[in-house]
Amino acid sequence: MKVLLATHNPAKIRDYSKILKEFNIEVVSLDDLGISQKVEENEPTLEENSRKKALFYQQLSGLPTLADDGGFEIDYLNGKPGVKSRRWTGQEATDQELVEKLQKVTFDIPSNKRVARFTTVLCLVKSIDGIFFAKNSMEGYLTDKVRYDYPNGFPYRACFIEKTFNKYLMDLTSEEYRQINHRQKNIEEIIKYLC
C-alpha cells in the first residue's frame, strides 16, 4: 500500500518512513509528487491542524494521506508553546531561534517545575468520510544544558530529557527510542485503518 505523508519536514519524513516500513507501507512525500502548495496551520488545536492538512493533500493527491501536528508543551507555561511551537517567537521561527527562546524561558522556570512533553496528533484521511485520529505524548522535563546535536527540524530536543530513560532523545538507543516514540504509538493505533 502507498500513503502520502503530508509534510516537507525532512526529520518527520525520515521518522515516519522508518516506522511505516515495518508495516510494509510505502511512503511518498509531497516533494516526491511535486506538490508545493502549503496549508496554513492556523487552527486552534493540533487535531484541527492535522485534519486540515490531511484533507487538503488527500483531495489533491487522491492517496490515503497522513498529516500530523505536534506541539511542545511546558506545564509551567500552561501547555505553551503547544500548537504554536513553530511560531512561538511570533513568526515562523528557525530551529536556532526556537532553541534560544527555550533557553531564555527555561532559565526562569524553577528546576522542580520543568515538566514538559511532546504531543503529536496524527490524522489519516482516506476519503471525506474516512477520517481517523491518534494522539500520543512523550513525557520528560527541561534542562539547562543545551545540546546542539539535535536533529534538524526538532529544535526542542536540545533542552529535553525523556522521563523513562532519563536521557536526551539523541542518546537513546534505537530500541529505547522505539519504546517511547509518540509517532510510533500513533502509527500503531492508526495502522488498522490503513490496511
C-alpha positions in Angstrom: 0.0 0.0 0.0 1.1 3.6 -0.7 0.4 6.5 1.6 1.2 10.2 1.2 3.0 11.8 4.2 1.9 15.4 4.1 4.9 17.2 5.3 8.0 19.0 3.9 9.9 18.4 7.2 12.8 16.0 6.4 13.1 14.9 10.0 9.4 13.8 10.1 9.7 12.1 6.7 12.7 10.0 8.0 10.9 9.2 11.2 7.6 8.1 9.7 9.1 6.3 6.7 11.2 4.2 9.1 8.1 3.3 11.2 5.8 2.6 8.3 8.3 0.4 6.5 7.8 -2.1 9.4 4.2 -2.4 8.2 5.1 -2.8 4.5 3.6 0.6 3.7 5.3 2.7 1.0 5.6 6.3 1.9 5.6 9.1 -0.7 6.2 12.7 0.3 4.8 15.9 -1.1 8.2 16.5 -2.8 8.0 13.1 -4.4 4.7 14.1 -6.0 5.9 17.6 -6.9 3.3 19.2 -4.6 4.5 22.6 -3.5 1.2 24.0 -2.1 1.2 24.7 1.6 -1.6 24.7 4.1 -1.8 27.5 6.6 -1.7 25.9 10.1 -3.9 28.5 11.8 -6.4 26.3 13.6 -6.5 26.5 17.5 -5.8 22.8 18.1 -3.4 20.1 17.0 -6.4 17.9 15.9 -7.9 20.6 13.6 -4.5 21.5 12.0 -3.7 17.8 11.3 -7.2 17.2 9.8 -7.0 20.4 7.7 -3.6 19.3 6.2 -4.6 15.7 5.6 -7.9 16.6 3.9 -6.2 19.2 1.7 -3.5 16.9 0.5 -5.7 13.8 0.2 -8.0 15.7 -2.1 -5.0 17.0 -4.1 -3.3 13.6 -4.5 -6.1 11.0 -4.3 -3.9 8.9 -2.0 -4.6 7.9 1.6 -2.9 10.8 3.5 -1.2 11.1 6.8 -0.7 14.5 8.4 0.3 15.4 11.9 0.6 18.4 14.0 2.7 18.4 17.1 3.5 20.7 19.9 6.0 21.1 22.7 4.0 21.6 26.0 5.5 23.1 29.1 3.3 22.6 32.2 4.7 25.7 34.0 3.5 27.8 31.0 0.0 26.1 30.9 0.9 24.0 27.9 2.7 26.7 25.9 4.0 26.9 23.2 1.7 23.9 22.3 0.0 24.3 18.9 2.2 27.4 18.2 5.5 25.6 18.8 7.0 26.5 15.4 5.6 30.1 15.7 6.5 30.6 19.4 8.5 33.7 18.5 5.5 35.3 16.8 6.5 34.2 13.4 7.7 31.0 11.6 11.0 30.5 13.5 14.2 28.8 12.6 15.5 25.9 14.8 18.1 28.2 16.3 15.6 30.9 17.2 13.4 28.4 19.0 16.4 26.9 20.9 17.4 30.4 22.0 13.8 31.2 23.1 13.6 27.9 25.0 16.9 28.7 26.8 15.6 32.0 28.0 12.3 30.6 29.2 13.8 27.6 30.9 16.1 29.9 32.9 13.1 31.4 34.6 11.3 28.1 35.5 12.1 26.6 38.9 14.1 23.4 38.4 11.4 21.3 40.2 8.7 22.6 37.8 10.1 21.8 34.4 7.8 19.1 33.3 7.3 19.1 29.5 6.2 16.8 26.7 6.0 16.4 23.0 2.4 15.8 21.9 1.5 14.8 18.4 -1.9 14.2 16.7 -1.8 12.1 13.6 -4.7 12.3 11.1 -5.4 9.7 8.4 -7.7 10.8 5.6 -8.8 8.0 3.2 -11.8 9.9 2.0 -14.2 12.7 3.2 -16.0 10.0 5.2 -12.8 8.1 6.3 -11.0 10.3 8.8 -9.1 8.8 11.8 -7.0 10.3 14.6 -4.4 9.1 17.1 -2.8 11.2 19.8 0.2 10.4 22.0 2.8 12.2 24.0 6.5 11.7 25.0 7.0 12.9 28.6 10.1 14.5 30.2 11.5 17.7 31.6 13.5 20.7 30.6 17.2 21.0 31.3 19.7 23.9 31.5 22.3 22.2 29.4 21.6 22.8 25.7 22.6 20.1 23.2 23.4 21.3 19.7 23.4 17.9 18.1 19.6 17.8 17.9 18.2 16.6 14.5 17.4 19.3 12.0 13.6 20.2 12.3 13.4 19.1 16.0 14.8 22.1 18.0 13.0 21.4 21.3 15.1 18.2 21.7 18.0 20.5 22.5 16.8 21.1 26.1 14.6 18.0 26.7 15.3 14.9 28.9 13.0 12.0 28.3 11.4 10.6 31.5 11.5 6.8 31.1 15.2 6.5 30.3 16.3 9.9 31.8 18.3 10.8 28.6 18.3 13.3 25.8 16.5 11.8 22.9 19.7 11.9 20.9 21.3 9.5 23.4 18.6 6.8 23.3 19.3 3.5 21.6 17.1 2.7 18.6 15.1 0.2 20.8 14.7 2.7 23.7 13.5 5.4 21.2 11.1 3.0 19.7 9.5 2.3 23.1 8.8 5.9 23.9 8.3 7.4 20.4 4.9 9.1 20.3 4.9 8.9 16.5 5.4 5.2 16.7 2.5 4.9 19.1 0.3 7.0 16.8 1.1 4.7 13.8 0.4 1.6 15.8 -3.0 3.0 16.7 -3.9 4.1 13.2 -2.5 1.3 11.1 -5.6 -0.8 11.4 -7.4 1.9 9.3 -4.7 1.8 6.6 -4.7 -1.9 6.0 
